[in-house]
Every structure is written in structure tokens, then in C-alpha cells.
Amino acid sequence: MDRDGYGSLFDLSGRTAIVTGGTRGIGRAIAEGFACAGARVVVASRSAESCAAAGERLTAAGFEALAVPTHMGDIEAVERLAAAAVERFGGVDVIVNNAANALAQPIGAQTPVAWQKSFEVNLRGPALLTQACLPQLEASPHASVINVISVGAFMFSRGFSIYGAMKAALLAYTRAAAGELAPRGIRVNALAPGPVDTDMVRNQGPQAAESMGAGTLLGRLAHPDEMVGPALLLASDAGRFITGQVIVADGGLHPH
């Protein structure tokens, strides 16, 4: 038994991780969890104020952190995010593509604008951020990309067909990218949360949120911190033989 080896399986010391949508909910939990695991964390979100607060919170706790306001639908902003991470920390080892918008429009009332906004943030943004960081990922001996999708990609998702379609497409991209980037030493996986106690879920109303939680085998919503473990597995050396896969953390909402 190699205690040191086992002890370092989930250690992210010396690695730089970009976490989009990293100021609240699942993204915030992952950013803080990765910082606790030793990573230098680059937090990105659309709100400059929220970004600054997140960066200050991490720095005040003694972690190395950088906050970069980024709208994932803006191609130039995505490229600036990648450049800022490299300028500050010298490279990128891990990307967590978590930023998303959950536009809810029923079929029959969907607009081209809604489809475009969802496409830009939920699908194109993660793909282009990964592409912008390719040179740094190729140079890293620990390169890992985690695309946060949703268990909604596997379900009927009534009322959320735009969101579900984009998350399903992001899973398809994840698998394709894993195959294409494996020869370059880059692992690409997806994390599919079920109902989590976040603003996105709470915005559906208290009854809807309660119903979502009750629909799981565990009978509750997840706490955002419960997404850190699966993400850490995919980001760290503990998951170094995992690529092209999706980890479903949904409390038993949907069989796979």
C-alpha cells in the first residue's frame, strides 16, 4: 500500500482550473472545492460584481484565485478568459464548463432568439473555451475538461426542450471531443446533476422544487456541495483512466 500515492489521488496542487458560472450554485461549490484541493482557481461568470466577490472570498480564505467577468455567449470574452488564466497562472489544466442558461419556453411559443441564446451559452461557449485553451491543455500532464450537463438531457424535460436539447448536444460534443483529444493527453467528460438546491431550481417555485426533490430515490434536492466529489474525481488523478463518460449524480431520479 502506497499511502502517499493514495493520499494524492484527489490533490490538485499546482494545477489551474477554470470554472465558468463559478459564483453561485454548483459552480461556486466546485470552485471552492477545487481550491480546497489545492488548485489555483479562475472563476468566471457574467456578473462583474459577483465575480469580484467570489474572487475576494477565495483570496481572503488563503487560496490563489482570479475572477474574470465573462459572458459565455460572447466569443471574444471567452477568448479573454482563456488568455487571462494563462497570463496570471501560466497555464490551464482543468476546465469546468458549468455556466448555463435554462430558458423555458413551451413548444409552440419558442422564439429564434431563445434558441440562439441557449446555443451560444450552453453549447458553443463550452466548445470554444475548450478550443481556446487547447495549447495549455496539451502542455499539461493532468489535462481534464468537465462539461456540466443535466439529467434533463436523458428525460422528457417538458417545458425545457431547448435546455434539454442543448445539454444533450453538449454530451455528444463531450464524447466526440474525448475521442479527438485523447491522443493529445486531454480527458473530456460530463457531469450530469439531478435536481440541486440552486437558484435555477428555486426559480421554478417552491412547489416545483419540492416535487423535483421528491422524484429522486433519495427524496430530496442535492446540496451544491454534493457535486464537488464527482467533479473532483473527473478532474484529478483519481479519474485518470476516465474519458468520454458521463457521471450522473441525480439521487436516483432516472435510471441509465
C-alpha positions in Angstrom: 0.0 0.0 0.0 1.3 3.4 -1.0 -0.3 5.9 1.4 1.3 8.9 -0.2 0.1 7.8 -3.6 -3.5 7.2 -2.4 -3.3 10.5 -0.5 -2.5 12.4 -3.6 -5.2 10.9 -5.9 -7.6 13.9 -5.4 -4.8 16.5 -4.9 -5.0 19.4 -7.4 -2.0 21.3 -6.1 -0.1 23.1 -8.8 -2.9 22.9 -11.3 -5.0 25.8 -12.6 -8.8 25.3 -13.0 -11.2 27.5 -14.9 -14.8 27.2 -13.5 -17.5 29.1 -15.5 -20.7 30.0 -13.8 -18.5 29.8 -10.7 -20.1 32.5 -8.5 -23.1 30.6 -7.3 -24.8 27.2 -7.0 -22.9 24.2 -8.4 -20.1 26.3 -10.0 -19.4 28.1 -6.7 -19.3 24.8 -4.8 -16.9 23.3 -7.4 -14.6 26.3 -7.4 -14.3 26.3 -3.7 -13.9 22.6 -3.5 -11.1 22.6 -6.1 -9.4 25.5 -4.2 -9.5 23.3 -1.1 -8.0 20.5 -3.1 -5.0 22.8 -3.9 -6.0 24.2 -7.3 -5.5 27.8 -8.5 -9.0 28.7 -9.5 -10.2 31.1 -12.2 -13.8 32.0 -11.5 -15.9 33.3 -14.4 -19.5 34.5 -14.6 -21.5 37.1 -16.4 -21.8 39.4 -13.4 -18.7 41.5 -12.7 -19.9 42.2 -9.2 -20.5 38.5 -8.4 -17.1 37.6 -9.9 -15.3 40.2 -7.8 -17.0 39.0 -4.6 -16.1 35.3 -5.4 -12.5 36.2 -6.1 -12.2 38.2 -2.9 -13.8 35.4 -0.9 -11.4 32.8 -2.2 -8.4 35.1 -1.8 -9.4 36.0 1.8 -9.6 32.3 2.6 -5.9 32.0 1.5 -6.4 30.5 -1.9 -4.9 31.6 -5.2 -7.8 32.8 -7.3 -8.6 35.1 -10.3 -12.1 36.4 -11.1 -12.8 37.2 -14.8 -16.3 38.5 -15.8 -17.3 36.5 -18.8 -20.4 36.2 -20.9 -20.1 32.7 -22.4 -22.2 33.8 -25.4 -19.5 36.4 -26.3 -16.7 34.7 -28.3 -14.2 37.5 -27.6 -15.0 37.3 -23.9 -14.4 33.6 -23.9 -11.0 34.1 -25.5 -10.1 36.8 -23.0 -11.0 34.4 -20.2 -8.5 31.8 -21.5 -5.8 34.5 -22.0 -6.3 35.9 -18.5 -5.9 32.5 -16.9 -2.7 31.9 -18.8 -1.3 35.4 -18.1 -2.0 35.0 -14.4 -1.1 31.4 -13.7 0.9 30.3 -16.7 -1.4 27.6 -18.0 -4.7 25.8 -17.8 -5.0 22.2 -16.5 -8.7 21.8 -15.8 -11.8 23.4 -17.4 -15.3 23.1 -15.8 -17.8 24.3 -18.3 -20.7 24.9 -15.8 -22.2 28.3 -17.0 -25.7 27.8 -18.5 -29.0 29.4 -19.0 -32.2 27.5 -18.5 -34.6 29.2 -20.9 -38.0 27.7 -20.5 -40.4 28.2 -23.4 -43.1 25.7 -24.4 -43.2 24.2 -27.8 -45.4 26.5 -29.9 -44.1 29.6 -28.2 -40.4 29.2 -28.7 -38.5 32.1 -30.3 -35.4 32.1 -32.5 -33.8 34.5 -30.0 -34.3 31.9 -27.2 -32.8 29.1 -29.3 -29.8 31.3 -30.2 -29.1 32.4 -26.7 -29.3 28.9 -25.4 -27.0 27.6 -28.2 -24.4 30.4 -27.6 -24.1 29.8 -23.8 -24.9 26.2 -23.3 -23.1 24.6 -26.3 -20.9 27.0 -28.3 -19.3 28.7 -25.2 -18.0 25.5 -23.7 -16.7 24.2 -27.0 -14.9 27.4 -27.8 -13.4 27.8 -24.3 -12.0 24.3 -24.6 -10.6 25.2 -28.0 -9.1 28.5 -26.7 -7.3 26.5 -24.0 -6.0 23.7 -26.2 -2.3 24.7 -26.2 -2.3 24.9 -22.4 -4.2 21.6 -22.0 -1.9 19.8 -24.4 1.1 21.0 -22.3 -0.5 19.8 -19.1 0.2 16.3 -17.8 -3.2 16.4 -16.0 -5.5 17.9 -18.6 -9.2 17.4 -17.9 -12.3 19.1 -19.3 -15.6 18.6 -17.4 -18.8 19.7 -19.2 -21.7 20.1 -16.7 -24.8 18.9 -18.5 -28.0 17.8 -16.7 -30.0 14.7 -16.1 -32.6 16.6 -18.2 -30.6 15.5 -21.3 -31.9 12.0 -20.7 -35.5 12.8 -19.7 -38.6 14.3 -21.3 -37.9 17.7 -19.8 -41.4 19.1 -20.6 -41.2 22.9 -20.9 -37.5 22.8 -21.1 -37.0 21.3 -24.5 -34.5 24.0 -25.6 -32.3 23.5 -22.5 -32.6 19.7 -22.6 -31.6 19.7 -26.3 -28.5 21.8 -25.7 -27.4 19.7 -22.8 -27.9 16.5 -24.9 -25.8 18.2 -27.6 -23.1 19.1 -25.1 -22.9 15.4 -24.1 -22.5 14.5 -27.8 -19.8 17.1 -28.1 -18.1 15.7 -24.9 -17.9 12.2 -26.4 -16.6 13.5 -29.7 -14.0 15.7 -28.1 -12.9 12.9 -25.8 -12.2 10.7 -28.9 -10.4 13.5 -30.8 -8.4 14.8 -27.9 -7.3 11.6 -26.2 -4.2 11.3 -28.4 -3.2 14.8 -27.1 -3.5 13.6 -23.5 -6.7 15.5 -22.7 -9.6 13.8 -20.9 -13.1 15.1 -21.6 -16.1 14.0 -19.5 -19.5 15.2 -18.5 -21.2 15.6 -15.1 -25.0 15.3 -15.1 -26.6 16.7 -11.9 -30.1 16.0 -11.0 -32.2 18.5 -9.0 -29.9 20.6 -6.9 -30.8 23.3 -4.4 -29.8 26.2 -6.6 -31.3 29.5 -7.8 -32.1 27.8 -11.1 -34.2 25.2 -9.4 -35.7 27.6 -6.8 -36.7 30.0 -9.5 -39.2 27.4 -10.7 -41.2 28.0 -7.5 -41.2 26.2 -4.1 -43.7 23.5 -5.2 -41.8 22.7 -8.3 -38.5 22.5 -6.4 -40.1 20.2 -3.8 -41.6 18.0 -6.4 -38.2 17.7 -8.2 -36.5 16.5 -5.0 -39.3 14.2 -4.1 -38.9 12.5 -7.5 -35.5 11.2 -6.6 -34.9 7.9 -4.8 -33.3 9.8 -2.0 -36.3 12.0 -1.8 -34.6 15.4 -1.7 -32.7 18.0 -3.6 -29.0 17.8 -3.6 -26.8 20.4 -1.9 -24.4 22.0 -4.4 -21.5 20.7 -2.4 -22.6 17.2 -3.3 -21.5 17.8 -6.9 -17.9 18.5 -5.8 -17.0 14.8 -5.3 -17.9 13.7 -8.8 -16.3 16.7 -10.3 -13.1 16.2 -8.3 -13.0 12.6 -9.5 -13.1 13.7 -13.1 -10.6 16.5 -12.6 -8.0 14.6 -10.5 -5.6 11.7 -11.0 -8.2 9.5 -9.3 -10.0 9.6 -12.6 -7.1 9.5 -15.0 -8.5 6.4 -16.8 -11.9 8.0 -17.3 -12.7 9.8 -20.5 -15.7 10.2 -22.8 -18.0 9.3 -20.0 -20.9 11.0 -18.1 -21.2 10.7 -14.3 -24.9 11.1 -13.3 -25.3 12.5 -9.8 -29.1 12.7 -9.6 -30.1 10.9 -6.4 -31.7 8.1 -8.4 -34.0 10.3 -10.4 -33.5 8.5 -13.7 -32.1 5.0 -14.5 -29.3 4.8 -17.1 
